[in-house]
Amino acid sequence: MALRSAADYAFDFDLQTTQELQGHLHALEDKVVTGADVDTLRSIQASFRGELREYREKARLHVQRLRDDLAGAADAMTTFASTFVSTGSDAELHIMGEMKKLEETASGNDLNKIRTSIRHATEEISRSYEDLNKANGLVVAQLQHEIRLLHREIQTERRTAWTDRESGAWIKRKLDDKVEKLLESGDEFCVLVMLVSNLKTLEAQCGKTVVHSALNALVKRCYGTLGDDTMIARLGPSQFAAIIEVDTAAAQLMAREVSERLSSRYSVQNNGIAQNVAVKITCGIVSQPRDGDPEEFHRKFQQMTGIEHQVDDSTDEPSVQKQQA
């Protein structure tokens, strides 16, 4: 119950990190449920403490990074505000000084001196006004620059939270959101499901680091085949999916092309040494006709992938049926 509760109520500060914790805790829970001796339970207890400790450290670093970003933005805003106030105050003092000189000159009877003072005051006031406009323009430009940087950081954080770190593809929840929008709109679309059929063999032969680099290259090649605006997500350790908004016949042709292009050797670097990783891809299609039944689509998608619509990504390797002609 402690393992299950810790997984269910983990604070979701980072989607990928939270999913990893939940997957690890559910795996420990399964070990407990299936029965274990005292030594195994002690090992599970130590693993549980280690998972919580690592998660706490990641959360602490995440919050600290947010605090540092906020502090930096606040310092920048304070600097800009101080510059603006300082420039405005200097201009105000200068203008008030010129106005005082005009008042003193106006009390006399020397017309030439009055005219000279007026011309001088007009020039100085105009110069102060221009300087103030330039300073304000600089401040506005700096503020706009800082805002753009903050927006970029926010977009990067959001992208990171929805991206699978090992492959560079979107996570399953991102694909699920897009699918639900397409189902609600009633548009025709297909989901191309891709299985790396020899993933376990590759991990045993090359190691996970090399395989992760190969998967990253595979996803990039998939984008190059289907288009940069295609939604490509990782459903499980060896399974990927792409949303293609075409009819079934066109999707089948694209599936053949993807299978041919992605089933290839990928050259990756590992400690300065290039390695060729031969990846085998099997493709399948889940099609949804215009105004089709969403429940029927989910049933076909689950049958194809082995993943239920209601649950998050599973750590188990799902199976994919081979595409039928």
RACOR-V102057 format. One record per residue. N is the residue number from 1. RES is the residue in one small letter. PHI is phi in whole degrees, -180 to 180 (* if undefined). Layout:
BEGIN
n = {N	N}
res = {RES	RES}
phi = {PHI	PHI}
END
This chain:
BEGIN
n = {1	2	3	4	5	6	7	8	9	10	11	12	13	14	15	16	17	18	19	20	21	22	23	24	25	26	27	28	29	30	31	32	33	34	35	36	37	38	39	40	41	42	43	44	45	46	47	48	49	50	51	52	53	54	55	56	57	58	59	60	61	62	63	64	65	66	67	68	69	70	71	72	73	74	75	76	77	78	79	80	81	82	83	84	85	86	87	88	89	90	91	92	93	94	95	96	97	98	99	100	101	102	103	104	105	106	107	108	109	110	111	112	113	114	115	116	117	118	119	120	121	122	123	124	125	126	127	128	129	130	131	132	133	134	135	136	137	138	139	140	141	142	143	144	145	146	147	148	149	150	151	152	153	154	155	156	157	158	159	160	161	162	163	164	165	166	167	168	169	170	171	172	173	174	175	176	177	178	179	180	181	182	183	184	185	186	187	188	189	190	191	192	193	194	195	196	197	198	199	200	201	202	203	204	205	206	207	208	209	210	211	212	213	214	215	216	217	218	219	220	221	222	223	224	225	226	227	228	229	230	231	232	233	234	235	236	237	238	239	240	241	242	243	244	245	246	247	248	249	250	251	252	253	254	255	256	257	258	259	260	261	262	263	264	265	266	267	268	269	270	271	272	273	274	275	276	277	278	279	280	281	282	283	284	285	286	287	288	289	290	291	292	293	294	295	296	297	298	299	300	301	302	303	304	305	306	307	308	309	310	311	312	313	314	315	316	317	318	319	320	321	322	323	324	325}
res = {m	a	l	r	s	a	a	d	y	a	f	d	f	d	l	q	t	t	q	e	l	q	g	h	l	h	a	l	e	d	k	v	v	t	g	a	d	v	d	t	l	r	s	i	q	a	s	f	r	g	e	l	r	e	y	r	e	k	a	r	l	h	v	q	r	l	r	d	d	l	a	g	a	a	d	a	m	t	t	f	a	s	t	f	v	s	t	g	s	d	a	e	l	h	i	m	g	e	m	k	k	l	e	e	t	a	s	g	n	d	l	n	k	i	r	t	s	i	r	h	a	t	e	e	i	s	r	s	y	e	d	l	n	k	a	n	g	l	v	v	a	q	l	q	h	e	i	r	l	l	h	r	e	i	q	t	e	r	r	t	a	w	t	d	r	e	s	g	a	w	i	k	r	k	l	d	d	k	v	e	k	l	l	e	s	g	d	e	f	c	v	l	v	m	l	v	s	n	l	k	t	l	e	a	q	c	g	k	t	v	v	h	s	a	l	n	a	l	v	k	r	c	y	g	t	l	g	d	d	t	m	i	a	r	l	g	p	s	q	f	a	a	i	i	e	v	d	t	a	a	a	q	l	m	a	r	e	v	s	e	r	l	s	s	r	y	s	v	q	n	n	g	i	a	q	n	v	a	v	k	i	t	c	g	i	v	s	q	p	r	d	g	d	p	e	e	f	h	r	k	f	q	q	m	t	g	i	e	h	q	v	d	d	s	t	d	e	p	s	v	q	k	q	q	a}
phi = {*	-65	-63	-66	-67	-62	-73	-69	-111	-66	-71	-88	-80	-145	-59	-64	-63	-65	-64	-63	-60	-62	-63	-66	-69	-65	-65	-65	-62	-62	-64	-69	-64	-73	97	-153	-83	-62	-63	-67	-63	-65	-65	-64	-61	-64	-65	-61	-62	-64	-63	-66	-64	-67	-66	-62	-65	-65	-66	-64	-65	-64	-66	-63	-65	-63	-65	-63	-63	-67	-64	-64	-66	-65	-62	-64	-64	-64	-63	-65	-64	-63	-62	-64	-64	-62	-64	-64	-66	-61	-64	-64	-64	-64	-65	-63	-63	-66	-64	-66	-63	-63	-62	-65	-68	-65	-75	-92	-115	-85	-65	-61	-68	-65	-61	-62	-65	-65	-61	-66	-64	-62	-63	-67	-65	-63	-64	-64	-65	-65	-62	-65	-64	-63	-63	-64	-63	-65	-63	-62	-63	-65	-63	-62	-64	-64	-64	-62	-63	-65	-63	-65	-64	-64	-63	-65	-63	-65	-62	-63	-66	-104	-114	-73	-68	-77	-109	86	-82	-69	-82	-61	-62	-65	-66	-59	-62	-66	-62	-63	-65	-68	-66	-66	-77	78	-75	-83	-161	-135	-114	-89	-101	-123	-116	-82	-72	-113	-62	-63	-64	-64	-64	-70	-85	-108	95	-67	-61	-66	-65	-62	-64	-67	-64	-62	-66	-62	-64	-64	-67	-65	-62	-64	-83	-95	114	-66	-89	-75	-83	-118	-131	-99	-88	-161	-53	-118	-124	-128	-146	-134	-92	-125	-89	-137	-79	-64	-62	-67	-65	-66	-64	-67	-64	-64	-64	-63	-61	-70	-77	-85	-78	-159	-94	-117	-92	-126	-97	-141	57	82	-113	-79	-129	-97	-113	-89	-104	-110	-118	-118	-116	-144	-123	-116	-103	-131	-72	-61	58	-77	-79	-60	-64	-66	-63	-62	-65	-67	-66	-66	-64	-73	-103	79	-114	-74	-69	-80	-108	-78	-58	-99	-79	-75	-83	-77	-104	-127	-77	-69	-60	-96	-67}
END
